Amino acid sequence: MIYKVVEGPKVVEGNACSYFENIINAQAQEGWRYHSMETIRETHKGGCFKKPADYTIYMLIFERDE
């Protein structure tokens, strides 16, 4: 089994379910099966005048046979 991770959107305008559905269907057309979605928190360091900012990243995980 091999896996592929696709980063989801940082900002979704409109229907989030449709957006993720489009990503999953596009990967399925390339032979990948949807496995799961994970979230991680990422902190970006601030610059001279900016404070550090936290972001949530959505990772869609796909799998297929080798």
C-alpha positions, -999 to +999 in steps of 0.1 A: +000+000+000+012+035-008-001+068+006-005+103-007-012+134+013-030+164-003-032+197+016-067+210+019-076+247+016-065+272+043-096+293+036-128+279+020-153+303+005-187+288+000-196+252+006-167+234+023-182+199+017-183+205-020-147+217-020-134+186-003-157+164-024-140+179-055-105+171-042-116+135-033-132+129-067-102+143-086-078+120-067-102+090-073-099+097-111-062+092-107-067+058-089-064+070-053-089+059-026-098+083+002-084+071+035-090+099+060-085+136+069-062+148+096-057+183+110-025+198+124-018+231+140+011+251+126+026+282+140+042+308+118+068+330+134+061+367+133+082+392+116+095+426+128+060+439+135+039+408+133+030+384+161+032+346+156+000+332+141-015+297+144-031+280+114-050+248+111-039+226+081-062+200+067-045+170+052-065+146+030-049+111+030-053+088+000-041+052-006-037+027-034-020-006-040+015-005-052 
